[in-house]
């Protein structure tokens, strides 16, 4: 790394162990490095190995810090990213993650020793990294809390000092616009103590309490009311990071496509008419139950549109147990189902794609809007419901109809949502609105200004 001087900051970034957090944090690290700052990017060895390489011009300023994930009984070996972990093992994964507390504290001590006694200038901790923030606080290193989007912060609605019961009540209030199944799921997932120790809400509140400000992967141009609202809610500055969209120009080949020439999905898309294919991808962390995946398959068939489905199979299930018999023959050349890795950004950038059926993870929404695609929304957990409602309010798509009590859906609802976006008159409005938001998401100058503002905030808070 370059030798530090008084104008250069050393910033430690520790994202949550999910690629929806790791990849945008790597984008953040590179933007900081491009302005001359030193970054220590902390994760586990296998996660770091699977990231796209840091751009050569910035590699001297970005150090990848590998902290081996402790073994936990019952957690499969190599389960470092949440995408590696069966859904019923998430508690064990958080237990293993908590085992990184002592190694991270040792890293901070070593970083100060290597800097001749100069400690890191900042630690940027992800939303449930309470012990990361605690380690920084104990060493008088200021900490910023990183949140994936403004909608998720608003949905959490917890405050420092809230009791466990108050946290559950806050979640209930914040989810008043949500269907009953989502509000119940949020209360159970976020506020419940479990085998993994403190609840997600408790972890968030502890991290917030120890942080100087909240940095949010969004921008006022996209969510103009969110930042003053969040500043009032938490009594701390809410600072935009910008959307940190992936590079759409091929400069990050590892992120965009492992092998453009050889990838079968892109070859298939090459043979489809322009603006005709619905891309279907529901993330990697919370696969649907097999019976709902079958309803999704039937719905795609009923819709009659072209589709490319990146299917993640539930643990122990084979494709034959999900895709209905004769499905491939009936959908013919208009549909492709693949259980292989799919280069999502390259797919969304392809001229044959016209819409995106998504779980509404914030990263996926940004990637879809980066190419101006309207959305068919099927949120599954966490911040995805609030994200979907935000996009519905901006009229860039429609949600798949769900049962209010259990969140189930049927093939007719899937087909109706797809047809509304792709072939209905409303679809033109959704497409036009998606293109308007594309202007914000693709505005790199806007996001660079956010990074400059974030850096200025780091400087002013540390003076």
C-alpha positions as CSV (number, residue, x, y, z in Angstrom):
1,X,0.0,0.0,0.0
2,X,1.0,3.6,-0.5
3,X,2.6,5.3,2.5
4,X,0.0,7.2,4.5
5,X,0.1,11.0,4.9
6,X,-2.1,13.5,6.7
7,X,-4.6,13.7,3.8
8,X,-4.9,10.0,3.3
9,X,-7.4,8.0,5.4
10,X,-7.2,4.3,6.2
11,X,-10.8,3.0,6.1
12,X,-11.7,-0.5,7.1
13,X,-14.8,-2.0,5.4
14,X,-16.4,-5.2,6.8
15,X,-19.5,-6.2,4.8
16,X,-22.0,-8.8,5.7
17,X,-21.2,-12.3,4.3
18,X,-23.6,-12.1,1.4
19,X,-22.7,-11.2,-2.2
20,X,-25.4,-8.6,-2.2
21,X,-23.3,-6.8,0.4
22,X,-19.8,-7.8,-0.6
23,X,-20.0,-6.6,-4.3
24,X,-21.3,-3.1,-3.6
25,X,-18.8,-2.7,-0.7
26,X,-16.0,-3.6,-3.1
27,X,-17.3,-0.9,-5.5
28,X,-17.2,1.5,-2.5
29,X,-13.7,0.4,-1.6
30,X,-12.5,1.1,-5.2
31,X,-14.2,4.5,-5.3
32,X,-12.4,5.4,-2.0
33,X,-9.1,4.1,-3.4
34,X,-9.5,6.1,-6.6
35,X,-9.4,9.2,-4.4
36,X,-6.1,8.2,-2.8
37,X,-7.4,6.6,0.4
38,X,-6.3,3.2,1.8
39,X,-8.9,0.6,2.3
40,X,-8.8,-2.7,4.2
41,X,-11.6,-4.9,2.9
42,X,-12.4,-7.6,5.4
43,X,-14.2,-10.9,4.8
44,X,-13.5,-14.6,4.8
45,X,-11.0,-16.4,2.5
46,X,-13.5,-18.1,0.2
47,X,-15.7,-15.0,-0.2
48,X,-12.6,-12.9,-1.1
49,X,-11.5,-15.5,-3.6
50,X,-14.8,-15.4,-5.4
51,X,-14.9,-11.6,-5.7
52,X,-13.9,-10.0,-9.0
53,X,-10.3,-8.7,-8.9
54,X,-9.6,-5.2,-7.8
55,X,-8.8,-3.0,-10.7
56,X,-5.0,-3.1,-11.2
57,X,-4.6,0.7,-10.9
58,X,-6.2,0.5,-7.5
59,X,-4.8,-2.7,-6.1
60,X,-2.1,-1.1,-4.1
61,X,-4.6,0.9,-2.1
62,X,-7.1,-2.0,-1.4
63,X,-5.9,-4.7,0.9
64,X,-8.1,-7.8,1.1
65,X,-8.0,-9.1,4.7
66,X,-9.0,-12.7,5.1
67,X,-10.4,-13.8,8.5
68,X,-11.0,-17.6,8.4
69,X,-14.6,-18.4,9.4
70,X,-14.6,-20.6,12.6
71,X,-16.0,-24.1,12.2
72,X,-19.4,-24.7,13.8
73,X,-21.0,-28.1,14.3
74,X,-23.7,-28.7,11.8
75,X,-22.6,-25.9,9.4
76,X,-21.3,-27.5,6.1
77,X,-17.7,-26.8,5.4
78,X,-17.1,-23.9,3.0
79,X,-20.3,-22.2,4.0
80,X,-18.9,-18.7,4.1
81,X,-21.4,-16.7,2.0
82,X,-25.1,-16.8,2.8
83,X,-25.6,-18.3,-0.6
84,X,-23.7,-21.4,0.6
85,X,-25.9,-21.9,3.6
86,X,-29.1,-24.0,3.6
87,X,-31.9,-21.7,4.9
88,X,-32.4,-23.8,8.1
89,X,-28.7,-23.3,8.9
90,X,-28.7,-19.5,9.0
91,X,-28.5,-19.5,12.8
92,X,-25.3,-21.6,12.7
93,X,-23.9,-19.3,10.0
94,X,-24.4,-16.3,12.4
95,X,-22.7,-18.2,15.2
96,X,-19.7,-18.8,13.0
97,X,-19.7,-15.1,12.0
98,X,-19.7,-14.1,15.7
99,X,-16.6,-16.2,16.0
100,X,-14.8,-13.6,13.9
101,X,-15.0,-11.0,16.8
102,X,-11.7,-11.8,18.3
103,X,-9.8,-12.1,15.0
104,X,-11.2,-8.7,13.9
105,X,-10.1,-7.0,17.1
106,X,-6.7,-8.5,16.6
107,X,-6.6,-7.2,13.1
108,X,-7.4,-3.6,14.3
109,X,-4.5,-3.9,16.8
110,X,-2.2,-5.2,14.1
111,X,-3.2,-2.4,11.7
112,X,-2.3,0.2,14.3
113,X,1.0,-1.4,15.0
114,X,1.8,-1.6,11.3
115,X,0.9,2.1,10.9
116,X,3.5,3.1,13.5
117,X,0.8,3.6,16.1
118,X,-1.6,5.3,13.7
119,X,-4.9,3.6,14.0
120,X,-7.3,3.2,11.1
121,X,-9.2,6.4,10.6
122,X,-12.6,4.8,10.2
123,X,-14.4,1.4,10.4
124,X,-17.5,1.0,8.2
125,X,-19.6,-1.8,9.7
126,X,-22.5,-3.5,8.1
127,X,-25.9,-3.4,9.7
128,X,-25.6,-6.3,12.2
129,X,-21.9,-6.0,13.0
130,X,-22.4,-5.0,16.6
131,X,-19.0,-6.5,17.7
132,X,-17.2,-4.8,14.8
133,X,-18.6,-1.5,16.1
134,X,-17.7,-2.5,19.7
135,X,-14.1,-3.3,18.7
136,X,-13.7,0.0,17.0
137,X,-15.2,1.9,19.9
138,X,-12.9,0.2,22.4
139,X,-9.9,1.4,20.3
140,X,-11.3,4.9,19.8
141,X,-11.7,4.3,16.1
142,X,-14.9,6.0,14.8
143,X,-17.5,3.8,13.2
144,X,-20.1,4.3,10.4
145,X,-23.1,2.0,10.1
146,X,-23.6,0.8,6.5
147,X,-27.2,0.1,5.4
148,X,-28.1,-1.6,2.1
149,X,-30.9,0.9,1.3
150,X,-33.1,3.5,2.9
151,X,-36.3,1.4,2.6
152,X,-34.8,-1.3,4.8
153,X,-33.7,1.3,7.5
154,X,-37.2,2.8,7.6
155,X,-38.7,-0.7,7.9
156,X,-36.5,-1.7,10.8
157,X,-37.6,1.4,12.8
158,X,-35.8,0.4,16.0
159,X,-34.1,2.9,18.2
160,X,-31.2,2.8,20.6
161,X,-32.4,1.8,24.0
162,X,-35.5,0.0,22.9
163,X,-36.3,-3.1,24.8
164,X,-36.9,-6.5,23.1
165,X,-40.7,-5.9,23.4
166,X,-40.4,-2.4,22.1
167,X,-38.4,-3.6,19.1
168,X,-41.1,-6.1,18.2
169,X,-43.7,-3.3,18.5
170,X,-41.6,-1.0,16.4
171,X,-41.4,-3.6,13.7
172,X,-45.2,-4.1,13.8
173,X,-45.8,-0.3,13.4
174,X,-43.3,0.0,10.6
175,X,-44.8,-2.9,8.8
176,X,-48.3,-1.5,8.9
177,X,-48.4,-1.3,5.1
178,X,-47.2,-4.9,4.7
179,X,-49.4,-8.0,4.4
180,X,-49.9,-10.0,7.5
181,X,-47.5,-12.8,6.5
182,X,-44.7,-10.3,6.0
183,X,-45.2,-8.4,9.2
184,X,-45.2,-11.7,11.1
185,X,-42.1,-12.9,9.3
186,X,-40.3,-9.7,10.1
187,X,-41.1,-9.8,13.8
188,X,-39.9,-13.4,14.0
189,X,-36.8,-12.9,11.9
190,X,-35.7,-9.6,13.2
191,X,-36.7,-9.4,16.9
192,X,-36.6,-13.1,18.0
193,X,-33.6,-14.2,20.1
194,X,-32.4,-17.6,19.0
195,X,-29.6,-20.2,18.9
196,X,-27.5,-17.5,17.1
197,X,-27.6,-15.2,20.1
198,X,-28.9,-11.6,19.8
199,X,-31.7,-10.9,17.4
200,X,-31.0,-9.1,14.1
201,X,-32.8,-6.1,15.5
202,X,-30.7,-6.1,18.7
203,X,-27.5,-6.4,16.6
204,X,-28.6,-3.5,14.4
205,X,-29.5,-1.3,17.4
206,X,-26.1,-2.0,19.1
207,X,-24.3,-1.2,15.9
208,X,-26.2,2.0,15.4
209,X,-25.6,3.1,19.0
210,X,-21.8,2.8,18.6
211,X,-21.8,4.5,15.2
212,X,-21.3,8.2,14.4
213,X,-23.6,8.2,11.4
214,X,-25.5,6.0,9.0
215,X,-24.3,5.6,5.5
216,X,-27.0,4.4,3.1
217,X,-26.7,2.8,-0.4
218,X,-29.1,5.2,-2.0
219,X,-29.3,8.8,-3.1
220,X,-31.6,11.7,-2.6
221,X,-32.5,11.7,-6.3
222,X,-34.1,8.3,-5.9
223,X,-35.4,8.6,-2.3
224,X,-35.7,12.4,-1.6
225,X,-37.7,12.1,1.6
226,X,-35.7,9.2,3.2
227,X,-32.6,10.9,4.4
228,X,-34.1,13.7,6.6
229,X,-36.6,11.1,7.9
230,X,-33.9,8.7,8.9
231,X,-31.8,11.5,10.5
232,X,-34.8,12.4,12.7
233,X,-35.6,8.8,13.5
234,X,-32.1,7.9,14.7
235,X,-30.8,11.3,15.8
236,X,-27.7,10.8,13.7
237,X,-26.8,12.0,10.2
238,X,-28.0,9.8,7.3
239,X,-25.4,10.1,4.5
240,X,-26.0,8.9,0.9
241,X,-23.3,6.6,-0.6
242,X,-25.0,6.6,-4.0
243,X,-26.3,3.4,-5.5
244,X,-22.9,1.8,-6.3
245,X,-24.2,0.2,-9.4
246,X,-22.0,-2.4,-11.2
247,X,-20.0,-1.3,-14.1
248,X,-22.2,-2.0,-17.2
249,X,-19.3,-1.5,-19.7
250,X,-17.5,-4.8,-19.2
251,X,-14.6,-3.4,-17.1
252,X,-15.5,-5.8,-14.3
253,X,-15.6,-9.0,-16.3
254,X,-15.6,-11.2,-13.2
255,X,-18.8,-9.5,-12.0
256,X,-20.6,-9.2,-15.3
257,X,-19.8,-12.5,-17.0
258,X,-17.4,-15.3,-16.4
259,X,-17.3,-16.3,-20.1
260,X,-19.5,-14.2,-22.4
261,X,-18.6,-16.3,-25.5
262,X,-19.3,-19.6,-23.9
263,X,-22.3,-18.9,-21.6
264,X,-25.3,-20.8,-22.9
265,X,-27.9,-18.4,-21.5
266,X,-26.4,-15.5,-23.5
267,X,-26.3,-17.6,-26.6
268,X,-30.0,-18.5,-26.1
269,X,-30.8,-14.8,-25.6
270,X,-29.0,-14.0,-28.9
271,X,-31.6,-16.0,-30.7
272,X,-34.6,-14.2,-29.2
273,X,-36.4,-11.1,-30.6
274,X,-35.6,-7.8,-29.1
275,X,-37.4,-6.8,-25.9
276,X,-39.3,-10.1,-25.6
277,X,-37.9,-12.0,-22.7
278,X,-38.8,-11.9,-19.0
279,X,-35.7,-12.6,-16.9
280,X,-36.7,-14.5,-13.7
281,X,-34.3,-14.7,-10.7
282,X,-35.2,-14.8,-7.0
283,X,-31.8,-14.5,-5.4
284,X,-29.6,-17.1,-3.8
285,X,-30.5,-17.0,-0.1
286,X,-34.1,-17.9,0.5
287,X,-35.4,-20.3,-2.2
288,X,-39.2,-20.8,-2.4
289,X,-40.8,-24.1,-1.3
290,X,-41.0,-26.7,-4.0
291,X,-44.8,-26.3,-4.4
292,X,-44.5,-22.6,-4.9
293,X,-41.8,-23.0,-7.5
294,X,-44.1,-25.3,-9.4
295,X,-46.8,-22.6,-9.3
296,X,-44.2,-20.2,-10.6
297,X,-43.4,-22.5,-13.5
298,X,-47.1,-23.0,-14.3
299,X,-47.5,-19.2,-14.2
300,X,-44.7,-18.6,-16.6
301,X,-46.2,-21.1,-19.0
302,X,-49.7,-19.6,-18.7
303,X,-48.4,-16.1,-19.3
304,X,-47.4,-17.1,-22.8
305,X,-44.4,-14.7,-22.9
306,X,-40.7,-15.6,-23.5
307,X,-38.7,-16.2,-20.3
308,X,-35.3,-17.0,-19.0
309,X,-35.5,-18.5,-15.5
310,X,-32.4,-18.7,-13.3
311,X,-33.7,-21.4,-10.9
312,X,-32.1,-22.0,-7.5
313,X,-33.3,-25.4,-6.4
314,X,-34.3,-26.0,-2.7
315,X,-31.8,-28.1,-0.7
316,X,-32.1,-31.8,-1.8
317,X,-34.5,-31.1,-4.7
318,X,-33.8,-31.9,-8.3
319,X,-34.9,-29.9,-11.3
320,X,-37.3,-32.7,-12.2
321,X,-39.2,-32.3,-9.0
322,X,-39.8,-28.6,-9.6
323,X,-40.4,-28.2,-13.3
324,X,-43.7,-29.8,-14.3
325,X,-43.7,-32.8,-16.7
326,X,-43.6,-31.7,-20.3
327,X,-42.9,-28.1,-19.4
328,X,-39.9,-27.8,-21.7
329,X,-41.8,-29.3,-24.6
330,X,-44.8,-27.0,-24.1
331,X,-42.8,-23.8,-23.7
332,X,-40.6,-24.8,-26.6
333,X,-38.2,-22.2,-27.8
334,X,-39.8,-19.3,-25.9
335,X,-38.5,-20.5,-22.4
336,X,-35.3,-21.6,-20.9
337,X,-34.7,-22.9,-17.3
338,X,-31.2,-23.1,-16.0
339,X,-29.8,-24.1,-12.6
340,X,-26.3,-23.0,-13.6
341,X,-24.7,-19.8,-12.5
342,X,-26.1,-16.9,-14.6
343,X,-24.2,-13.7,-15.3
344,X,-27.1,-11.5,-14.2
345,X,-25.8,-8.1,-15.2
346,X,-25.0,-9.4,-18.7
347,X,-28.4,-10.9,-19.0
348,X,-30.1,-7.7,-17.9
349,X,-28.0,-5.8,-20.3
350,X,-29.0,-8.0,-23.3
351,X,-31.3,-6.5,-25.9
352,X,-33.7,-9.4,-25.8
353,X,-34.7,-8.8,-22.1
354,X,-37.8,-6.7,-21.6
355,X,-38.7,-7.2,-17.9
356,X,-37.4,-8.6,-14.6
357,X,-39.3,-10.9,-12.3
358,X,-37.3,-10.4,-9.1
359,X,-37.3,-11.0,-5.3
360,X,-36.5,-7.3,-4.9
361,X,-33.2,-7.5,-3.2
362,X,-31.8,-3.9,-3.4
363,X,-28.9,-5.0,-5.6
364,X,-31.2,-6.7,-8.0
365,X,-33.5,-3.7,-8.2
366,X,-30.6,-1.5,-9.0
367,X,-29.3,-3.9,-11.6
368,X,-32.7,-4.1,-13.2
369,X,-33.2,-0.3,-13.3
370,X,-29.7,0.2,-14.6
371,X,-31.0,-1.1,-17.9
372,X,-34.5,0.4,-17.6
373,X,-36.5,-2.8,-17.0
374,X,-39.9,-2.8,-15.4
375,X,-40.3,-5.2,-12.5
376,X,-42.6,-8.1,-11.6
377,X,-42.1,-8.3,-7.9
378,X,-42.1,-11.4,-5.7
379,X,-40.4,-10.4,-2.4
380,X,-39.4,-13.3,-0.1
381,X,-37.9,-11.9,3.2
382,X,-36.0,-9.1,4.9
383,X,-36.0,-5.7,3.2
384,X,-37.4,-7.1,0.0
385,X,-41.0,-6.3,0.9
386,X,-40.3,-2.6,1.7
387,X,-38.2,-2.4,-1.5
388,X,-41.1,-3.8,-3.5
389,X,-43.6,-1.3,-2.1
390,X,-41.2,1.5,-2.8
391,X,-41.0,0.4,-6.5
392,X,-44.7,-0.2,-6.7
393,X,-45.2,3.4,-5.5
394,X,-42.9,4.6,-8.2
395,X,-45.0,2.7,-10.7
396,X,-42.2,0.7,-12.2
397,X,-44.0,-2.7,-12.0
398,X,-46.5,-4.8,-10.1
399,X,-46.3,-7.4,-7.3
400,X,-47.4,-11.0,-7.8
401,X,-50.7,-11.3,-5.8
402,X,-50.1,-13.1,-2.5
403,X,-52.3,-14.7,0.2
404,X,-52.3,-12.2,3.1
405,X,-51.9,-14.9,5.8
406,X,-49.3,-17.2,4.5
407,X,-47.7,-15.4,1.5
408,X,-48.6,-18.2,-1.0
409,X,-49.4,-17.4,-4.6
410,X,-50.9,-19.3,-7.6
411,X,-50.1,-19.7,-11.3
412,X,-53.0,-17.4,-12.3
413,X,-51.6,-14.6,-10.2
414,X,-48.1,-15.1,-11.6
415,X,-49.4,-15.1,-15.2
416,X,-51.5,-12.0,-14.7
417,X,-48.6,-10.0,-13.2
418,X,-46.3,-11.0,-16.1
419,X,-48.9,-10.1,-18.7
420,X,-49.7,-6.8,-17.0
421,X,-46.1,-5.7,-17.2
422,X,-45.2,-7.2,-20.6
423,X,-48.2,-7.0,-22.8
424,X,-50.8,-4.9,-21.0
425,X,-51.4,-1.2,-21.5
426,X,-50.1,-0.5,-18.0
427,X,-46.9,-2.1,-19.1
428,X,-46.0,0.9,-21.2
429,X,-46.4,3.2,-18.2
430,X,-44.2,0.9,-16.1
431,X,-41.5,0.7,-18.8
432,X,-41.5,4.5,-19.2
433,X,-41.2,5.0,-15.4
434,X,-38.4,2.4,-15.3
435,X,-36.5,4.4,-17.9
436,X,-36.9,7.5,-15.8
437,X,-35.4,5.8,-12.9
438,X,-32.7,4.4,-15.2
439,X,-31.5,8.0,-15.6
440,X,-30.8,8.2,-11.9
441,X,-29.3,4.7,-11.5
442,X,-27.0,5.1,-14.5
443,X,-26.0,8.7,-13.6
444,X,-22.4,7.9,-12.5
445,X,-21.7,11.6,-11.8
446,X,-24.5,11.6,-9.2
447,X,-23.1,8.6,-7.4
448,X,-19.6,10.0,-7.5
449,X,-20.9,13.2,-5.9
450,X,-22.3,11.0,-3.1
451,X,-18.9,9.4,-2.6
452,X,-17.3,12.8,-2.4
453,X,-19.9,13.8,0.2
454,X,-19.4,10.6,2.2
455,X,-15.6,11.3,2.3
456,X,-16.2,14.8,3.4
457,X,-18.4,13.6,6.2
458,X,-15.7,11.1,7.3
459,X,-13.3,14.0,7.5
460,X,-15.6,16.4,9.3
461,X,-16.7,13.9,11.8
462,X,-13.1,13.0,12.7
463,X,-11.8,16.6,13.1
